[in-house]
Structure formats: C-alpha cells, structure tokens
Amino acid sequence: MAEQPAGTPEDEELARRALLAQAIPDAGEDTPLARQAAEDARRRIRLRGRTLPKPPQTRVLTVANQKGGVGKTTSAVNLAAALAQCGLQVLVLDVDPQGNASTALGVAHEDRTPGTYEVLVEGLSLSEAVRQCPDVRGLEVCPASIDLAGAEMELATEPDMVARVSLLSRALADHVAEREQQGRPRLDYVLLDCPPSLGLITLNALVAAREVLIPIQCEYYALEGLTQLRNNIGLVQRSLNPQLEITTILLTMYDARTRLAREVADEVRRAFPTRVLDTTIPRSVRISEAPSHGETVMTYDPGNSGALSYLQAARELVESHHARLQAAGPAAEQPASEPVAEQPAREPAGEAVATGEELAPVTGHVAPTDQPTDQPDGRLDGEPGEQPRDEAEEQPATVVDLRTGPLDLRGSWTPDRSTASRRRAAERRA
C-alpha cells in the first residue's frame, strides 16, 4: 500500500515558499536599501497568491478614528482590496461625505449618484446602491457623495434616537439576507469607512458593526485621539450597541528611523497588547499616489512595501480573528448583525469597553498612573475637600506623555483667582 504524504498540499506549498524565501541572501547593515529590497522579496514569496480562510459569519468592521489624517480611508480600501485578492467577498460602505474611498476604488460618486445618502435618508435598498470595483474581483462598494454632508441634519428630525442611528444596520442586514435569498456568495467582510467625527453618520456605522478597527498614525497626537475614541466607543456600547468592541488597531505612517514612531508604537502596544497588529504600515509615496489613478496600492504597485504591508495586515486580521474564535469556543458564534431592538440588555457602566483584560474599565484609565493630578478646585487626589468626589462618576482618561509622563485629558485647569490672591498676600506678610 502506498505511503500517504505527511502533510497537506497547503503545508507543502508553505514549506516550498519558506525555502524560496530563505534562499534570498541577506544584505549587510551598511546597505539599508538592499536589506529592505530583500525583505520585500521574502514577503512577496510568502504572501502573494495565497488564499485566506472564510470567517464562519460575515464580519462587519467600522474603520474609525476621531482624528483626521491617520489613514482611515487608505487602510479601509487597501485592506478591503487585499482581502478580496485573497479570495474573500468584501463590501466597502463609504460613509464619509468626501467620498475618498469611492475614488480609490474606481467607483463614480458624483452628485445624485445612488449611494449611502440615498440608503440612509431615502430608504434605498443597499443592493441598488452597491457597485463592483473595476480592478478587484470580489470587491463591492457603496459610494458616498457630497449629499451625505447634509444627511445629519435630515436624520436629526427623526424623534426616535434608536431609529435614526440604526438605519445603516437595518439596511445592511436586509442586504445580507437578500444576497442569501438570491443565492449569491455570502459577504465575508464589510468595512465601513467613517468621517473623522462622531456625528449621526458615524453612530450609524458603529451601531451597524460588531468590531472597530482603529488606524493610528505613529505620532503623539494619535494617543490623545485614541483615548477619546475609546471613551466614545464605550458610550455607544453601553447605550446603543452592547456587542461593539475594539478588536484591531493598525499602526500607520510608521517610520522606523524615528524614535518618536517607535515610542508611540510601544505605548499603544502596552495599552492594547492583544489588539495591535504586529504589522505596521510604512510611509510610502506609492500609497499616496494610487488614489490619483483611481486605484488602491494593491493594484497600482503590488510589489511596493506598502502594498505588501497591507497584504500582511489583512492576513493577520483574518488569522487573529480565527485564533480568538478558537479560544472563545462555540459561544463566540453569534449573528453578524442584529436590529438594535433585539440586542441584549446593556451592560453596567463599570464593565469594560471592549472584551479583553488589557482594556481598562470605562470608569478607569487607559494608562494608569501613580502620579497625583490636580483637581478643578486646586486639590490633589486624596486630599479632603468640602464635596467628596463620587467614585461612580466616570473619570477622565489619560494617555502617556512621552516627554513628561501621564497626560490628563480633562483640559486646562484655571486656578481660583481669589485663592491665589490670598496666597500671594500671605507670602508677602511672611
């Protein structure tokens, strides 16, 4: 009887790729360009042409960050393209009135083009607004036009708060059900590209999703934005979408030559040790050039280091989710999207914003500190005062200032002028 092979065809393919990658000679430390070229060649061998496993249910991720210019749209479209190139069915919902995601994916979004505005305000079926990306098979887009900028004022007239922030959730659920009835391939990933704000449009995206993917620029201001976003996601979780959680943080515009980028990356990984992807997205001119040609960098320059980084990040996004599902067991298998009214009762205010023991509870800090902080009345923490502080009150979040230690995000403190005057008078008498 013939002897069966020891490994599967996939294992054999991985072993072959590993041997090819090892055959590429290493460059010396004195030739950084050659060293980078060799590393990119190894990554091309390991990553290109491989398929990714489908998730057991549709994953809906909102790509959000209140700070602008951190790479939200760039990350959303390139991750979507990378996932689709690996054999998955992907839908991008452009909910940013600027429509940059639609531009990068080569989909028209002029005035009166059916898109997200018509879905939210006019009740248009999502199936009628979705367009196929011309460059990537398996990637669909719901475009956004400038009309979406006025959607918030129109949605504000809806008296029911829950109804006006669940419009996108219901439209997406209907679209998924319609695809199933028509026998079309199931959507594996839905990515929602949000504007840099927390208005009704972004709230609709957060209510429609089960997961939040946060791109973070490797600069100091990103730490402040991350803390504020985490607190706002906690409010959405407690009030509107108890199933929402921060599952992925992607470091973008990373420059390994600068100490600041390394320090920011280390600080974010210290605060979210299991949520930050190991892959970082480097600064790349090709990534910035691609949208001007109506493409993502995945099709504009597939061999570029930025494209390879997004491809590696997409694979890590899939594999980390698979690992979490295995760790959680069958209990993790839940419907991908549910109407707000059918969601379970909201969690107490003291529960964590997102699952995972690395996240501090809502009533605590992102980065705890032992340093005393000033109170608005001039006292330090722990000192007695006329009105004791309510322990149940939500405390301001802090992030670590890379220069001076913890930074309090409550804002500037204005001292009591009368107290200061009495203090100066006492000093003069002494």
Helices and strands as residue ranges (DSSP letters): H 9-22, H 32-47, E 59-63, H 72-85, E 90-94, H 100-104, H 116-121, H 126-129, E 131-132, E 139-142, G 146-150, H 151-155, H 161-165, H 167-181, E 189-193, H 200-208, E 211-217, H 221-239, E 245-254, H 259-271, E 276-282, H 285-289, G 290-293, H 297-300, H 305-328, G 330-332, G 340-342, E 398-401, E 405-408, H 417-429
